[in-house]
Amino acid sequence: MAYFKYGPGKDTAQGTDVSALLDADALTLSPIIYEDFLPVSAAGIFQSNLGDEARSETQAASNRASFEAALGKSVADEFALYEAMQSDSLAAALDQLKVSAAGYGPPGSGR
């Protein structure tokens, strides 16, 4: 699974199909990189360096519900966030190109 940011390309827009616009260099895309350094997932990265007793304590403390309780609010759904970023960037790029999308999504995405 991948999410992308769209942008206007070097060439002028010809047509309204997103795949065709990408092929014609009228649209560009770059991957949205997932970076997660929250304690919820970071704790698991270093578990192999801990002894058995410390590892079980870390595992008990490294779940999302505990993290959200300590934070005092819920953590955003990263997939919904990336979907919105992708959709917003496509809308902005198409607006700059003065076209509307006939086939939304990167090649092979089924959208």
mmCIF file of the C-alpha atoms, coordinates in Angstrom:
data_MODEL
# 
_entry.id   MODEL 
# 
loop_
_atom_site.group_PDB 
_atom_site.id 
_atom_site.type_symbol 
_atom_site.label_atom_id 
_atom_site.label_alt_id 
_atom_site.label_comp_id 
_atom_site.label_asym_id 
_atom_site.label_entity_id 
_atom_site.label_seq_id 
_atom_site.pdbx_PDB_ins_code 
_atom_site.Cartn_x 
_atom_site.Cartn_y 
_atom_site.Cartn_z 
_atom_site.occupancy 
_atom_site.B_iso_or_equiv 
_atom_site.pdbx_formal_charge 
_atom_site.auth_seq_id 
_atom_site.auth_comp_id 
_atom_site.auth_asym_id 
_atom_site.auth_atom_id 
_atom_site.pdbx_PDB_model_num 
ATOM 1   C CA . MET A 1 1   ? 0.000   0.000   0.000   1.00 0.00 ? 1   MET A CA 1 
ATOM 2   C CA . ALA A 1 2   ? 1.315   3.436   -0.892  1.00 0.00 ? 2   ALA A CA 1 
ATOM 3   C CA . TYR A 1 3   ? 0.102   7.000   -0.799  1.00 0.00 ? 3   TYR A CA 1 
ATOM 4   C CA . PHE A 1 4   ? 1.372   9.805   -3.015  1.00 0.00 ? 4   PHE A CA 1 
ATOM 5   C CA . LYS A 1 5   ? 1.468   13.577  -3.262  1.00 0.00 ? 5   LYS A CA 1 
ATOM 6   C CA . TYR A 1 6   ? 0.561   14.914  -6.675  1.00 0.00 ? 6   TYR A CA 1 
ATOM 7   C CA . GLY A 1 7   ? 1.965   18.038  -8.260  1.00 0.00 ? 7   GLY A CA 1 
ATOM 8   C CA . PRO A 1 8   ? 1.889   19.777  -11.623 1.00 0.00 ? 8   PRO A CA 1 
ATOM 9   C CA . GLY A 1 9   ? 4.486   18.464  -14.036 1.00 0.00 ? 9   GLY A CA 1 
ATOM 10  C CA . LYS A 1 10  ? 6.676   20.032  -16.700 1.00 0.00 ? 10  LYS A CA 1 
ATOM 11  C CA . ASP A 1 11  ? 4.312   19.602  -19.623 1.00 0.00 ? 11  ASP A CA 1 
ATOM 12  C CA . THR A 1 12  ? 0.853   20.978  -20.281 1.00 0.00 ? 12  THR A CA 1 
ATOM 13  C CA . ALA A 1 13  ? -2.233  18.944  -19.469 1.00 0.00 ? 13  ALA A CA 1 
ATOM 14  C CA . GLN A 1 14  ? -3.798  16.918  -22.226 1.00 0.00 ? 14  GLN A CA 1 
ATOM 15  C CA . GLY A 1 15  ? -6.955  15.076  -21.236 1.00 0.00 ? 15  GLY A CA 1 
ATOM 16  C CA . THR A 1 16  ? -8.451  14.341  -17.844 1.00 0.00 ? 16  THR A CA 1 
ATOM 17  C CA . ASP A 1 17  ? -7.249  10.820  -17.057 1.00 0.00 ? 17  ASP A CA 1 
ATOM 18  C CA . VAL A 1 18  ? -4.800  10.838  -14.130 1.00 0.00 ? 18  VAL A CA 1 
ATOM 19  C CA . SER A 1 19  ? -2.727  7.984   -15.572 1.00 0.00 ? 19  SER A CA 1 
ATOM 20  C CA . ALA A 1 20  ? -2.503  9.778   -18.925 1.00 0.00 ? 20  ALA A CA 1 
ATOM 21  C CA . LEU A 1 21  ? -1.533  13.036  -17.218 1.00 0.00 ? 21  LEU A CA 1 
ATOM 22  C CA . LEU A 1 22  ? 1.211   11.189  -15.321 1.00 0.00 ? 22  LEU A CA 1 
ATOM 23  C CA . ASP A 1 23  ? 2.445   9.498   -18.512 1.00 0.00 ? 23  ASP A CA 1 
ATOM 24  C CA . ALA A 1 24  ? 2.521   12.874  -20.292 1.00 0.00 ? 24  ALA A CA 1 
ATOM 25  C CA . ASP A 1 25  ? 4.506   14.502  -17.434 1.00 0.00 ? 25  ASP A CA 1 
ATOM 26  C CA . ALA A 1 26  ? 1.645   16.937  -16.829 1.00 0.00 ? 26  ALA A CA 1 
ATOM 27  C CA . LEU A 1 27  ? 1.307   15.486  -13.317 1.00 0.00 ? 27  LEU A CA 1 
ATOM 28  C CA . THR A 1 28  ? 4.019   14.251  -10.983 1.00 0.00 ? 28  THR A CA 1 
ATOM 29  C CA . LEU A 1 29  ? 3.811   12.119  -7.897  1.00 0.00 ? 29  LEU A CA 1 
ATOM 30  C CA . SER A 1 30  ? 6.080   11.501  -4.985  1.00 0.00 ? 30  SER A CA 1 
ATOM 31  C CA . PRO A 1 31  ? 5.576   8.995   -2.189  1.00 0.00 ? 31  PRO A CA 1 
ATOM 32  C CA . ILE A 1 32  ? 4.301   10.059  1.197   1.00 0.00 ? 32  ILE A CA 1 
ATOM 33  C CA . ILE A 1 33  ? 6.875   8.605   3.566   1.00 0.00 ? 33  ILE A CA 1 
ATOM 34  C CA . TYR A 1 34  ? 5.549   7.009   6.744   1.00 0.00 ? 34  TYR A CA 1 
ATOM 35  C CA . GLU A 1 35  ? 7.635   7.988   9.747   1.00 0.00 ? 35  GLU A CA 1 
ATOM 36  C CA . ASP A 1 36  ? 6.502   6.766   13.131  1.00 0.00 ? 36  ASP A CA 1 
ATOM 37  C CA . PHE A 1 37  ? 8.608   7.498   16.146  1.00 0.00 ? 37  PHE A CA 1 
ATOM 38  C CA . LEU A 1 38  ? 5.845   7.515   18.737  1.00 0.00 ? 38  LEU A CA 1 
ATOM 39  C CA . PRO A 1 39  ? 6.523   5.568   21.919  1.00 0.00 ? 39  PRO A CA 1 
ATOM 40  C CA . VAL A 1 40  ? 3.818   3.075   20.920  1.00 0.00 ? 40  VAL A CA 1 
ATOM 41  C CA . SER A 1 41  ? 5.899   1.628   18.091  1.00 0.00 ? 41  SER A CA 1 
ATOM 42  C CA . ALA A 1 42  ? 9.369   2.790   19.104  1.00 0.00 ? 42  ALA A CA 1 
ATOM 43  C CA . ALA A 1 43  ? 9.232   0.697   22.253  1.00 0.00 ? 43  ALA A CA 1 
ATOM 44  C CA . GLY A 1 44  ? 9.087   -2.459  20.154  1.00 0.00 ? 44  GLY A CA 1 
ATOM 45  C CA . ILE A 1 45  ? 12.165  -1.499  18.154  1.00 0.00 ? 45  ILE A CA 1 
ATOM 46  C CA . PHE A 1 46  ? 14.460  -1.669  21.144  1.00 0.00 ? 46  PHE A CA 1 
ATOM 47  C CA . GLN A 1 47  ? 12.944  -4.673  22.938  1.00 0.00 ? 47  GLN A CA 1 
ATOM 48  C CA . SER A 1 48  ? 15.621  -7.004  21.648  1.00 0.00 ? 48  SER A CA 1 
ATOM 49  C CA . ASN A 1 49  ? 18.192  -5.019  23.640  1.00 0.00 ? 49  ASN A CA 1 
ATOM 50  C CA . LEU A 1 50  ? 16.336  -5.464  26.926  1.00 0.00 ? 50  LEU A CA 1 
ATOM 51  C CA . GLY A 1 51  ? 16.388  -8.352  29.357  1.00 0.00 ? 51  GLY A CA 1 
ATOM 52  C CA . ASP A 1 52  ? 13.353  -10.632 29.710  1.00 0.00 ? 52  ASP A CA 1 
ATOM 53  C CA . GLU A 1 53  ? 11.918  -8.809  32.746  1.00 0.00 ? 53  GLU A CA 1 
ATOM 54  C CA . ALA A 1 54  ? 12.297  -5.340  31.212  1.00 0.00 ? 54  ALA A CA 1 
ATOM 55  C CA . ARG A 1 55  ? 10.894  -6.608  27.908  1.00 0.00 ? 55  ARG A CA 1 
ATOM 56  C CA . SER A 1 56  ? 7.621   -7.796  29.448  1.00 0.00 ? 56  SER A CA 1 
ATOM 57  C CA . GLU A 1 57  ? 7.219   -4.464  31.293  1.00 0.00 ? 57  GLU A CA 1 
ATOM 58  C CA . THR A 1 58  ? 7.808   -2.564  28.047  1.00 0.00 ? 58  THR A CA 1 
ATOM 59  C CA . GLN A 1 59  ? 5.340   -4.728  26.147  1.00 0.00 ? 59  GLN A CA 1 
ATOM 60  C CA . ALA A 1 60  ? 2.644   -4.058  28.720  1.00 0.00 ? 60  ALA A CA 1 
ATOM 61  C CA . ALA A 1 61  ? 3.233   -0.298  28.488  1.00 0.00 ? 61  ALA A CA 1 
ATOM 62  C CA . SER A 1 62  ? 3.577   0.033   24.715  1.00 0.00 ? 62  SER A CA 1 
ATOM 63  C CA . ASN A 1 63  ? -0.005  -0.245  23.500  1.00 0.00 ? 63  ASN A CA 1 
ATOM 64  C CA . ARG A 1 64  ? -2.029  2.426   21.758  1.00 0.00 ? 64  ARG A CA 1 
ATOM 65  C CA . ALA A 1 65  ? -4.778  2.654   24.379  1.00 0.00 ? 65  ALA A CA 1 
ATOM 66  C CA . SER A 1 66  ? -2.271  3.305   27.159  1.00 0.00 ? 66  SER A CA 1 
ATOM 67  C CA . PHE A 1 67  ? -0.449  5.859   25.040  1.00 0.00 ? 67  PHE A CA 1 
ATOM 68  C CA . GLU A 1 68  ? -3.691  7.701   24.211  1.00 0.00 ? 68  GLU A CA 1 
ATOM 69  C CA . ALA A 1 69  ? -4.728  7.652   27.872  1.00 0.00 ? 69  ALA A CA 1 
ATOM 70  C CA . ALA A 1 70  ? -1.390  9.165   28.892  1.00 0.00 ? 70  ALA A CA 1 
ATOM 71  C CA . LEU A 1 71  ? -1.585  11.701  26.061  1.00 0.00 ? 71  LEU A CA 1 
ATOM 72  C CA . GLY A 1 72  ? -5.119  12.698  26.998  1.00 0.00 ? 72  GLY A CA 1 
ATOM 73  C CA . LYS A 1 73  ? -6.536  12.366  23.497  1.00 0.00 ? 73  LYS A CA 1 
ATOM 74  C CA . SER A 1 74  ? -6.743  9.939   20.624  1.00 0.00 ? 74  SER A CA 1 
ATOM 75  C CA . VAL A 1 75  ? -4.064  9.558   17.983  1.00 0.00 ? 75  VAL A CA 1 
ATOM 76  C CA . ALA A 1 76  ? -5.004  10.313  14.372  1.00 0.00 ? 76  ALA A CA 1 
ATOM 77  C CA . ASP A 1 77  ? -5.587  7.433   11.964  1.00 0.00 ? 77  ASP A CA 1 
ATOM 78  C CA . GLU A 1 78  ? -2.492  7.678   9.775   1.00 0.00 ? 78  GLU A CA 1 
ATOM 79  C CA . PHE A 1 79  ? -4.174  6.010   6.804   1.00 0.00 ? 79  PHE A CA 1 
ATOM 80  C CA . ALA A 1 80  ? -7.034  8.528   6.813   1.00 0.00 ? 80  ALA A CA 1 
ATOM 81  C CA . LEU A 1 81  ? -4.453  11.313  7.103   1.00 0.00 ? 81  LEU A CA 1 
ATOM 82  C CA . TYR A 1 82  ? -2.433  10.010  4.138   1.00 0.00 ? 82  TYR A CA 1 
ATOM 83  C CA . GLU A 1 83  ? -5.584  9.493   2.059   1.00 0.00 ? 83  GLU A CA 1 
ATOM 84  C CA . ALA A 1 84  ? -6.600  13.109  2.726   1.00 0.00 ? 84  ALA A CA 1 
ATOM 85  C CA . MET A 1 85  ? -3.092  14.371  1.868   1.00 0.00 ? 85  MET A CA 1 
ATOM 86  C CA . GLN A 1 86  ? -3.152  12.419  -1.392  1.00 0.00 ? 86  GLN A CA 1 
ATOM 87  C CA . SER A 1 87  ? -6.647  13.574  -2.330  1.00 0.00 ? 87  SER A CA 1 
ATOM 88  C CA . ASP A 1 88  ? -5.925  17.209  -1.449  1.00 0.00 ? 88  ASP A CA 1 
ATOM 89  C CA . SER A 1 89  ? -2.674  17.240  -3.422  1.00 0.00 ? 89  SER A CA 1 
ATOM 90  C CA . LEU A 1 90  ? -4.390  15.751  -6.484  1.00 0.00 ? 90  LEU A CA 1 
ATOM 91  C CA . ALA A 1 91  ? -7.197  18.320  -6.301  1.00 0.00 ? 91  ALA A CA 1 
ATOM 92  C CA . ALA A 1 92  ? -4.667  21.165  -5.981  1.00 0.00 ? 92  ALA A CA 1 
ATOM 93  C CA . ALA A 1 93  ? -2.509  19.877  -8.859  1.00 0.00 ? 93  ALA A CA 1 
ATOM 94  C CA . LEU A 1 94  ? -5.531  19.403  -11.133 1.00 0.00 ? 94  LEU A CA 1 
ATOM 95  C CA . ASP A 1 95  ? -6.738  22.870  -10.210 1.00 0.00 ? 95  ASP A CA 1 
ATOM 96  C CA . GLN A 1 96  ? -3.369  24.284  -11.246 1.00 0.00 ? 96  GLN A CA 1 
ATOM 97  C CA . LEU A 1 97  ? -3.638  22.341  -14.498 1.00 0.00 ? 97  LEU A CA 1 
ATOM 98  C CA . LYS A 1 98  ? -7.269  23.487  -14.960 1.00 0.00 ? 98  LYS A CA 1 
ATOM 99  C CA . VAL A 1 99  ? -8.553  19.921  -15.436 1.00 0.00 ? 99  VAL A CA 1 
ATOM 100 C CA . SER A 1 100 ? -10.722 17.506  -13.474 1.00 0.00 ? 100 SER A CA 1 
ATOM 101 C CA . ALA A 1 101 ? -9.824  13.886  -12.851 1.00 0.00 ? 101 ALA A CA 1 
ATOM 102 C CA . ALA A 1 102 ? -11.447 11.129  -14.846 1.00 0.00 ? 102 ALA A CA 1 
ATOM 103 C CA . GLY A 1 103 ? -9.396  8.365   -13.234 1.00 0.00 ? 103 GLY A CA 1 
ATOM 104 C CA . TYR A 1 104 ? -8.306  9.130   -9.681  1.00 0.00 ? 104 TYR A CA 1 
ATOM 105 C CA . GLY A 1 105 ? -5.263  7.399   -8.276  1.00 0.00 ? 105 GLY A CA 1 
ATOM 106 C CA . PRO A 1 106 ? -1.780  6.370   -9.281  1.00 0.00 ? 106 PRO A CA 1 
ATOM 107 C CA . PRO A 1 107 ? -1.282  3.733   -11.976 1.00 0.00 ? 107 PRO A CA 1 
ATOM 108 C CA . GLY A 1 108 ? -2.214  0.297   -10.730 1.00 0.00 ? 108 GLY A CA 1 
ATOM 109 C CA . SER A 1 109 ? -4.115  1.573   -7.704  1.00 0.00 ? 109 SER A CA 1 
ATOM 110 C CA . GLY A 1 110 ? -7.506  0.572   -9.063  1.00 0.00 ? 110 GLY A CA 1 
ATOM 111 C CA . ARG A 1 111 ? -8.829  4.091   -8.580  1.00 0.00 ? 111 ARG A CA 1 
# 
